[in-house]
Amino acid sequence: MRQLNASIASTKESLSESFSVLPKPDLFKEPENYAQCNTVPEIIKATEAKEIDMSQIPQITLLRCAISDMIKSKGKEDAYPTTEIIFSYLESQISWLTSEKGVEFEVKLCFVHL
């Protein structure tokens, strides 16, 4: 038991030293005019009100709201939508996404890490 406790203490100390030199991650903060949006239609209204180009919508905000909309429409907390369903929903709400530049934007959405 002493050897096990000594090994655990040694590992803990080694990990503490290793983690102390790692850089601290930057916390993501949504722009204020989008952070208050909870649905995709609210994002569209915020974008149109400030005459902002659709390509400037933060990707995480768009995905967050789309997933929220889809879960609400299902009515179940455990019914999470697939990527195809989310993109189909977004395209039905934002016609710009079906354009050439919109398709490029959607490709970037695929690689967003939540």
C-alpha positions in Angstrom: 0.0 0.0 0.0 2.9 2.4 0.8 4.4 1.8 -2.6 1.0 2.4 -4.3 0.4 5.6 -2.3 4.0 6.8 -3.1 3.4 6.0 -6.8 0.1 7.9 -6.8 1.7 10.9 -5.0 4.6 10.9 -7.5 2.2 10.7 -10.5 0.1 13.5 -9.1 3.2 15.7 -8.6 4.4 15.0 -12.1 1.0 15.9 -13.6 0.8 19.1 -11.6 4.2 20.2 -13.0 3.3 19.2 -16.5 -0.1 21.0 -16.5 1.4 24.2 -15.0 3.4 24.9 -18.1 0.5 24.5 -20.5 -1.0 27.7 -21.9 -4.4 28.7 -20.6 -7.2 28.4 -23.2 -8.9 31.5 -24.4 -12.6 31.5 -23.4 -15.0 31.9 -26.2 -17.4 34.7 -25.8 -20.2 35.4 -28.3 -20.7 38.9 -29.6 -23.4 40.5 -27.4 -25.9 41.1 -30.1 -25.9 37.3 -30.8 -25.4 36.0 -27.3 -29.0 37.0 -26.5 -30.4 35.1 -29.5 -32.0 31.7 -28.7 -33.5 30.8 -32.1 -32.4 31.0 -35.7 -35.1 33.5 -36.5 -33.8 35.8 -33.7 -30.3 35.6 -35.3 -31.8 36.6 -38.7 -33.6 39.5 -37.1 -30.4 40.7 -35.3 -28.4 40.4 -38.6 -31.0 42.2 -40.7 -31.4 45.0 -38.0 -27.8 45.8 -38.1 -27.4 45.1 -41.8 -24.7 42.6 -41.2 -23.5 40.1 -43.9 -24.8 36.6 -43.1 -21.3 35.2 -43.4 -20.4 37.2 -40.3 -22.8 35.2 -38.1 -20.7 33.4 -35.5 -20.7 29.7 -36.4 -21.1 28.5 -32.8 -24.1 30.8 -32.3 -25.7 29.5 -35.4 -25.2 25.9 -34.4 -26.3 26.5 -30.8 -29.6 28.1 -31.9 -30.3 25.6 -34.6 -29.8 22.7 -32.2 -32.0 24.4 -29.7 -34.7 24.9 -32.3 -34.5 21.3 -33.4 -34.7 19.9 -29.9 -37.7 22.2 -29.1 -39.5 21.1 -32.2 -39.0 17.4 -31.3 -40.4 17.9 -27.8 -37.9 15.5 -26.3 -34.6 16.2 -24.5 -33.1 13.0 -25.8 -34.0 13.5 -29.5 -30.9 15.2 -30.8 -30.9 16.1 -34.4 -28.3 14.8 -37.0 -26.0 17.0 -38.9 -28.1 16.6 -42.1 -31.3 17.6 -40.3 -29.5 20.7 -38.8 -28.2 21.8 -42.2 -31.5 21.2 -43.9 -33.2 23.3 -41.2 -30.6 26.1 -41.5 -31.0 26.1 -45.3 -34.8 26.4 -45.0 -34.4 29.4 -42.6 -31.5 31.1 -44.3 -31.7 31.0 -48.1 -28.2 32.5 -48.4 -26.8 29.1 -47.4 -27.8 27.6 -50.7 -25.6 30.0 -52.6 -22.0 29.3 -53.5 -20.6 31.3 -50.6 -23.2 29.9 -48.3 -22.0 26.3 -49.2 -18.5 27.4 -48.3 -19.8 28.7 -45.0 -21.6 25.4 -44.3 -18.4 23.5 -44.9 -16.8 25.6 -42.2 -19.7 24.8 -39.9 -18.9 21.1 -40.2 -15.5 21.7 -38.5 -16.7 23.8 -35.6 -15.7 22.2 -32.3 -18.4 22.6 -29.7 
